[in-house]
Amino acid sequence: MEVSAKADPPVCRVIDYSKFKYEYKKKQKEIKAKAHKTVVKEIRFGPNTDDHDFNFKLKHAINFLKDNAKVKAYVHFVGRTIVFKERGEILLLRFAQELEEYGKVEMMPKLEGKRMFLIVAPKSGK
């Protein structure tokens, strides 16, 4: 097996290949275990969501951001409510503005099919 290809001359070593594969898998598993896993929590709104429901969901989003999880908030348009795209966008922008001190907006409101969504990531300082 080649140990250092950039050396002059290249350095090689004779090893037990199955042992090498075993140790390599073990190292990869350890690296994977130490890796930080990002959690994405979803919050669903309707285009006609009222203030009380909005505030209730806002408190949940604040808790998610404090726990270092990303928040994906979306407005789901059912049936003819797709006519109220502006209401959905205003709702999501208001949501982002309320969460400004807890996280930063990663993606502005975007409409895909019947959903308009926005992603907020926690601030790294916490």
C-alpha positions as MATLAB code, in Angstrom:
seq = 'MEVSAKADPPVCRVIDYSKFKYEYKKKQKEIKAKAHKTVVKEIRFGPNTDDHDFNFKLKHAINFLKDNAKVKAYVHFVGRTIVFKERGEILLLRFAQELEEYGKVEMMPKLEGKRMFLIVAPKSGK';
ca = [
       0.000    0.000    0.000;
       1.174    3.509   -0.822;
       1.641    5.618    2.332;
       2.929    8.888    0.899;
       2.646    9.462   -2.835;
       4.074   12.997   -2.760;
       7.392   11.984   -1.201;
      10.423   11.508   -3.413;
      10.674    8.491   -3.878;
       7.062    7.410   -2.997;
       6.792    5.504    0.308;
       5.031    2.114    0.318;
       4.274   -0.478    2.997;
       3.106   -4.104    2.965;
      -0.036   -4.557    5.098;
      -2.898   -6.963    5.789;
      -5.644   -5.540    3.547;
      -8.620   -6.921    5.513;
      -7.223   -5.400    8.726;
      -6.744   -2.094    6.897;
     -10.373   -2.145    5.657;
     -11.639   -2.935    9.183;
      -9.707   -0.045   10.754;
     -10.784    2.309    7.962;
     -14.477    1.470    8.532;
     -14.021    1.920   12.280;
     -12.500    5.399   11.786;
     -15.281    6.425    9.386;
     -17.938    5.290   11.862;
     -16.275    7.295   14.637;
     -16.104   10.409   12.445;
     -19.773    9.995   11.532;
     -20.770    9.664   15.199;
     -18.971   12.891   16.106;
     -20.522   14.831   13.212;
     -23.124   17.448   14.096;
     -26.582   16.470   12.917;
     -28.849   19.309   11.831;
     -32.465   18.954   12.844;
     -35.189   20.656   10.809;
     -38.508   21.324   12.549;
     -41.556   22.230   10.473;
     -44.312   24.667   11.357;
     -47.432   24.803    9.212;
     -49.647   27.823    8.685;
     -52.762   28.466    6.649;
     -53.168   31.709    4.700;
     -55.889   32.819    7.173;
     -53.960   32.045   10.388;
     -55.113   34.327   13.215;
     -52.919   36.208   15.734;
     -53.349   33.772   18.625;
     -52.390   30.748   16.511;
     -49.501   32.715   15.018;
     -48.138   33.605   18.475;
     -48.549   30.010   19.682;
     -46.516   28.687   16.750;
     -44.005   31.508   17.145;
     -43.254   30.373   20.721;
     -42.623   26.847   19.468;
     -40.284   28.172   16.774;
     -38.345   30.181   19.374;
     -37.886   27.029   21.468;
     -36.714   25.080   18.404;
     -34.150   27.764   17.557;
     -32.913   27.834   21.167;
     -32.375   24.059   20.892;
     -30.197   24.672   17.783;
     -32.681   23.250   15.274;
     -33.562   24.867   11.957;
     -37.173   25.911   11.471;
     -38.989   25.421    8.187;
     -42.219   27.418    8.284;
     -44.679   26.997    5.472;
     -48.094   28.192    4.422;
     -50.171   25.424    2.874;
     -52.732   26.605    0.352;
     -55.719   24.251    0.142;
     -58.216   24.462   -2.716;
     -59.047   28.017   -3.718;
     -56.907   29.628   -1.016;
     -54.055   29.751   -3.572;
     -55.634   33.104   -4.521;
     -54.245   34.549   -1.253;
     -50.534   34.188   -2.079;
     -49.869   37.719   -0.796;
     -51.362   36.880    2.619;
     -49.112   33.840    2.885;
     -46.028   35.831    1.997;
     -46.912   38.606    4.463;
     -47.457   35.977    7.184;
     -44.053   34.358    6.557;
     -42.246   37.709    6.448;
     -43.875   38.684    9.748;
     -42.789   35.324   11.173;
     -39.195   35.950   10.037;
     -39.245   39.442   11.525;
     -40.440   38.132   14.910;
     -37.642   35.506   14.951;
     -34.921   37.982   13.987;
     -33.202   37.979   17.392;
     -33.209   34.171   17.690;
     -32.153   33.170   14.182;
     -31.338   34.365   10.697;
     -33.393   33.778    7.571;
     -31.649   31.214    5.396;
     -34.164   31.296    2.568;
     -36.780   33.944    1.812;
     -40.412   32.890    1.129;
     -40.651   30.788   -2.008;
     -43.707   29.184   -3.573;
     -43.439   25.546   -4.653;
     -46.685   23.966   -5.728;
     -49.276   24.547   -2.990;
     -46.710   25.508   -0.347;
     -44.869   28.730    0.306;
     -42.005   28.175    2.709;
     -39.218   29.953    4.524;
     -36.221   28.508    6.413;
     -34.760   30.085    9.565;
     -31.431   28.881   11.002;
     -30.392   29.455   14.629;
     -27.832   32.151   15.370;
     -24.385   30.585   15.783;
     -23.525   32.643   18.881;
     -25.841   30.648   21.146;
];
